[in-house]
Amino acid sequence: MHNKNRLRLAVDIGGTFTDTVLVDGRGQILATTKTLTTPDHPTLGALYGARRLLAEAGVDWSQIDGFIHGTTLATNALIERRGAVVATVTTEGFRDILEIAYERRYSQYDINLVKPDLIVPRSRAITIGGRMDAHGRELKPLEEASLAHLVEELTASGAEAVAICLMHAYANPAHELRLRDLLQAKMPDMVISLSHEVSPEAREFDRLSTTIANAYIQPQMASYLVDFQARFSDEGLNCPILMMTAGGGMTTMETAARLPIRLVESGPAGGAILAACIAAETSEREVLSFDMGGTTAKLCLIDHFRPQSARKFEIARAARFIKGSGMPVRIPVIEMIEIGAGGGSIAHVDRLGRLQVGPESAGSEPGPAAFTKGGTEPTVTDADVMQGLIEPGRFAEGRLAIDMEAAQVALEQGVGQALGLGAAQAGYGISEIVDENMASAGRMHAVESGKDLGARLMIAFGGNGPLHATRVARRSQVDRILIPRDPGVGSAVGFLFAPVSFEIIRSRYATLETLDLDGLNAFFDEMNEEALSVVRAGAPEGVLTQRRQAFMRYHGQGHEIEISLPDRALEEDDIPALRRTFEGEYSHQFSRAVPGMTIEILNWALEVSSEPRVLEHYPEPSKRQRASPNGHRSILCDVTGAWREAEVHDRAALHPGDHLSGPALIIEP
């Protein structure tokens, strides 16, 4: 039972808007607000929105008992290459791990292939002697005598941060720890990321790439987090600030500053958590979440009330839909597909006369032309305005004026003149393109996952998600859509229902037949102790749950599948059960198993989590009735491409059981 007087605040800083949500201890939403993001100083926009929200709700800062924050800052720093100058220190003989990568081309026959930019040029790749083997045994001591030369090279490189990734440090981190201590003594201002802390798994390229990404954003994110906490503390906030992570849990500011790579995609993760909560509340076992904001659109598959998860993804792909064309990051993450399609996505006509939309975005500055903040290029929001889908006086609670004439000029000059179309028809074309792009991405994501979209419920949210949901759903063969309350701030709402959690994945090679249970259980105890220390810092009270997994494969394979383990110490009787579970899952994924073959286990995972909060329950309506419109509005119908008279409804005036016939606009400012 949650105390209804305990107020909690969530702030989600996106590329275009900053969303703020206030709820009570029962999870009931008390107030929301949406303000333009201030890209040069994101904290200022967050402060402005939070102050306004609390003032309207009549709440003092001292009444806030919980504060959760998510941001796109880490993601944007990596995509836009606005991080620190990074050098790497690897084991002698392994300087070219980054250049070698996977030893394959992501597009074999593309003669114009663009290799992913992995941040660190070879000139800043430095090595040091010393070697551990795969079991953590020291083969050669760390070459401390070369420290002076190492410091000299780092200084000459101009490095602001160092990513240390020594061979097999996941098995024994002694050399990495010693090297960090030596460097800190000589270079106290240097930011240092250690691979065994960032990504303690086998496979050197992925581990190095992830450590580089962490080092690249660590100075910027650490400074941002300190400033964010200080400014809100100065306002009178006296509770800890928790950060949303890519895996769908929350962590402390201290952990976030040390491992900022876990904050990548933290905003979209909140939306997936919200959709999973709604799926559980409505008993929908197969869901597609659709989150369209101002800059990007995200689609996520949710099965049995859990978003699909992964332990690796790519950032800043050179080719949008081709795996291997981006920078690999190996961390626990909610798996979703993200494309540059949002309200601020810019439309243009290319040199072949084709209408293109995105991935470039007008963001919050200068923003869409209709915002009259300096933007002149046509965007998706301008297209929606000209089709009659946005009511100018009520956009963003009426606080952001919409100029239809500015939108018209942008559409005519940027698209219409080149294609011989008027502003409204140009806007219709933009919507058709962007909606097909999003639907195509969703279909591709489903096919890659072996899933069918047709039977799924779409849960749509984000500032633009509900407005484009019907078009995307129709193209995806989805025939049911659910729009939650306050959809425009959906990700921020999701933050408030996420658990405080921390997941650790570590490599420890073993075969199922020769498993050392005592050693393995001690290994899990160490992981549990580390995860507990992080979670208890953010959730000092309450029941904690544990989830354990093994990543298993047949002997000689290069990929693993996830198998759930009992949340207790393993016993001899568990080994035959694990074989049966693995062979069953393997057969499910690949339509065959290989009985009797040796089974290997490469990685082990443990997640400690607090209890997630539950959504406010809404009873089923006892009767159905026809809803009365508040007015009518002429819109350009997406089905016929012609102007139609549409009913206009205020969502706040609708009641459980109300039904209506389209075309219709439901407005929720």
N, C-alpha and C positions, 0 to 999 in steps of 0.2 A: 504494500500500500504506500503510495507516494503522497507526501504532504502537499496539498493544493496551494499552500502559501509559498512554497519554494519556487521562485521564479528562475527561469533559465533563458539565456540569450544566445542566439546563433548569428554569426556574420559570415557570409559567403562573398568573397571578392572575385568577381568574374572579369572578363576582358572588356565588357561594356557596362554592366550594372553591378552594383553592390547590394546584396539582399540582406535584410535584417529581420529576424523573427523572435518574438517573445512568447513563451508558453509558461503555464503554471505546472505544478508538480504532477498533475494528472495527465499532462500532455495536451491539454486544451490550448489551442492557439488564441492568444489574447490580442496580438497586434502584429502587423507586418509592414514593411516599407521597402521601397526600391529606389535607389539613388544612382546617379551616374558615377562610375568608377573614376577616380582621379589617378591616372596611370603614373604620373611623376612621383606622387606621394600617396600610395594606396591607403595608408592608415588614416589620412585626413578624410577621405570619402566615407570610410567605415565609421569614424567618430561622428561625422555629421549625421549619418543615417541613424546611428544608435541614440544619439542625443534627441533627435526628433521623435524617434519611436517611444523612448521612455517619457518624454514630455507629454506626448499625446495620450499615453496610457496612465499618466499620473504616478509613475514609478520612480523611486530614487535608486541610484547606483548601489547603495548599501543593501537593497533588497534582492539583488541578483545573487543567486546561490550557485549558478553554473554558467559557464561561458565556453562555447565551442566555436572554433574558427577554421575555415577552409579557404584556400586561396589558389589562384592560378599562377602566382608569381614564380614558383619553382619551375613549372612547365614552360612558361613564357621565356624565362631566362635561358633554358636549354634550347628551345626552338629558335629564338631570336639571337642566340649566341651573345648574351649579355652577362657573362660570368667572369670569373677570375682567370688570370693566366696560370695554367696548370702545367706542372712537370710530373713525370712519372719516375719512380724508382723500382726497377724490377731486378730479378736475379740475373747475375752475369750469364750471358748467352741467350737471354730472352728479351732483348731490346725490341725486337720487331714483332712482338705479339700483336700489336695493333695493326700493323701492315699485313700480317699473314691472315689475321681474323679467322674465318671458317675455311679458308683455302678453296673458296668457290665464289662464282659470280651469282648474284641474286637473279639476274636475267641473262641466261647463257648466251643468247644470240644477239644481244643488243650491242652493236658496235659503238654506240654513243653513250654507253652506260656511265652514269655518274656515281662514283663511290660515296658512301656515307662519310660525312665530315665527323671524325671522332675526336675533335677538339685539340688533341696534343700532337704537334708535328714531331717528326723523328729527331729534330734538333733538341727537343726538350725531353727526350727519352733517355734516362740515365740508368746505369746498372751498378750493382755492387756484388762482390763475391760472398759465398756462403750458400748452403743448400740443405733443405729438408727433403726426406723422401715422402711418398704418399701415405705412409703410416705415422708420420710425425717424428721419425728418427733423424737426428742430425748427421748428415753425411760430411758436411764441411762447415766449420765455424764461421760466423759472420765476420767479414773482413773489416774490422773496426779501424785498421791502420789506414784505410783509404777514405776515412771520414772527411779529412781536410780537403781532399780533392773533390769529394762529393759536394761539400758545402760551396766550394769555389764554382763548380758547374751550375749549381742551383742559383747562386747569386748572379752569375753571368747570363743565365737564361731569362732573368727577370720574373721568375715564377713568384706568384702570390700564394699559391697553394700546391701541395704535393700529394699525389696519390701513390701510396706504397702498396705494391702487390708482389709479394715474394712467393716463389714456388711452394705449393702445399702448405701455405700458412693456415688454411682451414683445419689442417690436422695438428699443427703445432705453431702457434703464433709467436713463439719466443723471439725469433729474429725480427719480426715486424715491431714488436713492443720495444725491443732494445734499440732498434734503429730510430724509432720515434723519440725515445728518451734522449739519445745522443744528438739528434737534430734540434730538438727543443732547447737543449742546453746551448747550442751554438746559434740558433735562429729562433728566438723566443716568439717573434711575431708571425712566423710561418704557420699557415693553416695546414694541418696534416690529416689525411683520411687513410685508414688502414683497411685493407681488403677483408681481413678476417672479422672485422666489426661491421662492415657495410654489407658484405655478401659472402658469408663463410661457406661457400660451396665449391666443389670441383668444377673444372672447365675454366682455364685461365683467361681466355679472351673475355668471356661474359663477366667474370669477376673483376678484371681490370677495367673494362668499359664502365661497369657500375660504379666502381671506386672513383674513376675519373669524373663521372657525372656528379657524384656526391661532392668531390673536392671543388668542382667547377662552380657549384651554386652555394657552397657552404658559407663563404664570407658574406655574400649578399643576404642570404636567408638568416644567418645568425644576427646580423645587424638589424634586419627588418623585424625579427621576432623580439629582440630586445627593445626596439623603439615602440613596437605595437603594445607590448606589455606595459612599458613605462607610461605611455600616453593614456591608456585606459586606467591604469592605477592612479594617475593624477586626477582623473575624472571622479574617482571615488570607488572604483571597482576593487573589492577586497577578496575575491575568490580566485582560485587558479584558472588559467586559460588553458583549455585542452585543444589540441590540433587534430583535425581530421586527417586520416592517412589514406593512401591509395588502396589499401586492403579493406577499407570499410570500417575500421575501428578508430579509436581515438588514442592519442598519446600525449605526453607532457611536453611543455615548451622546451625543457632541457633535452629530452630525447630528440625532438624535432630539430633543434639546433645542431645536434651531433650527427644526425642521420637525415638531413633535409631531403634526400632522394626519395624518402618514403612519403613526402608531401606531394610528389608529382601526381597529378590527376586526382587530388583530394576532393575538389569541388564536385566533379561528376560522380565520385563514389557516394556522396551524400544522396544524390538523386536515386542511385541504384538501391541504397538502403531503404529509402522511402517507398520505392516500388515494391521491394520485398516485404515490407511491413504491410502494405495494402494487400498484396497477394495473400499473406497469411490471414489477414482480417476477413477477406472475401473468399477464402478457401480456393483460390485459383492457383493450380499447380504449374501452369505453363503461361508465362507472362513475357511480353516484350516491353521494356521500358524505353520511352522516347523522350529525350531531353534536348530541346532546341533553345539555345540562348541567343545572345547577341553576336557571338563570334563563331561558335561551333555547335554541331549537333552530335549527340551521343546516343547509341543504341546498345542495349544490354539484354541478354537472355537470362531469365530467372526461372529456375526449375525447382520445384518442391520448396519454395519460399526462400531459396538461397541464390543470390546472383552468381553467375559463372565466375570462377576465379582462375587465376593463372599465376605463375611465378616468374614470368618473363614477358616483357613487351618491348616495343621499339618507339623511340622518340625521333621526330623530325625525319620521316622517311623521304628519300629522294624521289621515290615513285609511290604515290599515295597508297595503292592497294597491294603492293608487292612486298611480301615478307623478305627480310634480309636487307632492305634498302635503307634502314634507319639505324640509329644508335641503340644497341641492345642494353636493357636494364633488367637485372635479375633481382626482383623484390616481390613480395606478396602483393597482388593487385587484383582488383575486380576487373574482369575481362570485358571490354566493350570496344566497339568500333567508333571512332571519332573522325568527323570530316569537317572541313572548313565551310560550314553552311549555317549561318545564323542571321539574325535580323540586320546586322551590319555588313553582311557579305556583299561585296561590290560586284556589280554586273558590268560587262563590257562586250563589245563585238570584236572578235579577233580578226586577223588579217585575211582569213578565209570566209569572213562574213557569218561566222557562227556565234550565237549568243552563248556566253559563258558566265557562270556565277561562282565567285569565290576562287580559291580559299582566302584571298586578301579581304581584310575587313576594315571598315571605317572606325571600328571600336567606339569608345565614348568621346574621343577627341580626334577628328572633328565630328564623328558620328554621321548618321544618315542625313541627307539634305533636309528632310522634314523636321529635324530637330533644331534647325537654324542656329547651329553652333559652328558654322564654317564649312560644313561638308557640302560638296558640290557633285560628287559622283553618285550614280543611282545604286540603291541598295535594296535588299529584300523588304525592309520596312517601308521604304518609299513605294515599292510595288504594292504592298498590302494596303497602304493608305489610298492609293489611286484606284484600287478595286473596291473601295468602300468597306473594307474589313476592319478598319480601326476608326473608332469614333474620336475625333480630334480633341474634344473637350474633356475626355475621361481617361486618356492614356496616362499610365503611371500615376493613378489617383488624381489626375488633373494637374499635377505639378510640372509636367513637361509639355509645353505647348507644341502642337503639331501644325506645321504650315503646309497645306495641301498645294499651294502654288509653287513652293520651293521644290516639293517632291515632283510635281508635274514638269517643271523646267529640267530637273536632273534627268528624269526618264526620257524626255523628248531629246535632249542634247546628247545624252550618253548612250542611248540605245535606239530610240525611235527614229531619228534622222537616218541612221545607217541602214535600218531595216524597213523604212517606209511605214512605220506604225505610229499611232497616237500614243499618248502617255499611258492610258488604261490598258491598251492591248500590249504595249511593251511590258507593263507590270505583270499582266497575265502570263506572258512568255517567260519572264523571270521566275515566277512562281512555279510554272510547269517544269523548268529546268532544275531548280533547287530541290523541288519535291521529288523528282525522279532521281536526282543524285543521292538523296537521303534514303529513299526506298531501295535503290540499287545497292547501297552500302549495307543496309539491313539484310537484304536477300543473300548477299555474298557472305556476310558474317554467319548467317544461319546455315548455309551450305557447308562452309568450312567446319562448322561445329556438328554437322550431321543432324540438324534440327529442322522442323517444319514450322513455318510462321503461321500457316493457315488456321490452326486450332488455338492460337494464342490470344489472350487479352492484351491489348495495347494500353499501357498506362502512360499518359502524355502530360508533360509538365515543362517548366522552363518558361521564359518570357515569351517565346514564340511557339512552343510545342503544341498547345491546344489549338492554336489558329491553323496550323498546318497538319494536324493529326489526321483529319479525314482524308486528305489527299495522299499522304504517305501510307495510311492504312489500306486505302483502295489499291494502290500500286503494289502493296505487299501481300494482298489477298487476306488481310486481317479484317474481320467484320464486326469486332466488338472493341469499343474504346471506353476507357474510364479516365475522367479528369478529376483529380483530387481537389480538395479545397485549397485555396491559395496556391494554385499551380505555378504562378510566376516566381515564387520563392521556394520551389520544391526541394532543391538541393539543401538549402539552409534548414528547412523543416526536417529533412533526413538526418542532418547532423545531430539533431536533438533526440533522435531515436537510435543512434548508433551506440554500441557498447564501448567501454574503454577496453582496448585489447592490444596485444602485442604478439606477433608471430615470429618464431625463430626457425630457420631452416639451416641445417648443417650437414656436411658430408661426413659419412663414416661407412666405408665400404665393408660389406659383409655378404656372405651367401646365406640363404635361408637354412640350408642344411647344417651349417657350421656356426650358427649364431651364438655369440657369447652373451647370454642373457644377463649375467651379473654386470658385465661391462656396459652393456647397452642400457640397462636400467639406471646405472650411475650416470651415464651420458644424458639420459632424459632428466634426471634429477638436477643436473647442472643447468640444462636449458630451462627447466621449470623455475629454478631459483632466479635466473636472470630475467625471465619474462614476468615473474611475480613482482620483482622490484620495480619494474616499469609500470605495471598495471596498478599496483597498490599506491603508487605516487599520485595517480589520477582518480582512483576509486578506493579510498582507505577503508571503506566499510562495504558490507554486502557480500552476497554469495558470488564466488568465481567459478567458472566452468573451464574445462580443459578439452582440447581437441588435439589428437595425435595422428600423424600420418607417416607412411613409409612410401618412398618412391622406388618402385620395383620394376625389374625387367628380366627377360631371359638372358642367359649367358651370351655375351658377345654383342648384344644390341647396344645402340647408341641413344636410345630414348627410354624414358620411364613412364609409368602410369601411377597415379595416386591411389593408395589403398589406405582406408581408415583403420586405425588401431584402437584397441581398448584404452580408455583413459585411466589406466592403472599400470602397475609393473607387469611386464610380460612374463608368462610362464611357459613351461615345456608344452602344455596342452594347446597353447595358442599357435604353435608353429604349423601343425597340419591345417588348422583353420585358416591361417594366412595364405597357405598354398591354394586352398579351395577358393578363397576370396579373390586372390590374384588371377587364377585361371578363369574364374567366372567373369571378372571384369575384362580380362584380355579377350575372352571369347566374345563378349558383348561389343567391344570396340572393333575387333578385327575378324570376327566370325570364325575363329578357330583358336584352339589352345594346343600346347605341345606337352602332354603329360610326361612326367619323368625328367624333363630337362631342368638343369640347374637354374635356380632363381637367384638373381643378384639384387642387393639393395644398396643404392648409392647415397641417397639423402634421407634425412629424417626431419620431420617438422613437428613443432609443438606450439599451440596457440592458447594463451590464457586470456579469458574474457570476462567482463562483468555481465550482469544480466541486462539484456536490451530492454528498453522501455517499449510499451505497447501503445498503439494508436487508440485514440478515443473511439469508443464503439457507437455506431449509429444503428438503431433498430430498423428492421425491415418495415417499409410503409404498409399500413393496413388497407389502403385503398389507392386507386389511380384516378387522376383527374386531369382534365385539359388545362394547361397553363395559359394564363392570359398575358398577351404581350404588353410591354410598356410603350411600344411604338413600332414604326416600320422604317426600313432603310433600303435604299437601292444598292445592290452589290453585283459585282461581276461574277456570275456563277461558275465555279470551277468545273462543273459537269458539262454544261452546255456551251460555255464560253460567251454567253449572252447576259445582258443585264436583267436581273430579277428583283422583285420586291420581296424583302425578307423581314420576318418578325424580329423584333429586338426585345430581349429579356434581360432583366437584372438577375444575376445569380442569387443575390441576397433575398430577392423576393420569391424565389422558387421554393416549393415545399416537397418533402418526401412523397413520392408517388406522382409528381407532376410529369406529364409527357407533352410533347409538341411535335409538329411536323415541319420539316425544312422546306426551303432554305430559311435558316434562322441564325441570328447572332446572339450568343449569351455573353454578357459583359460582366467581368469581375475585375474592377479596377485595382 
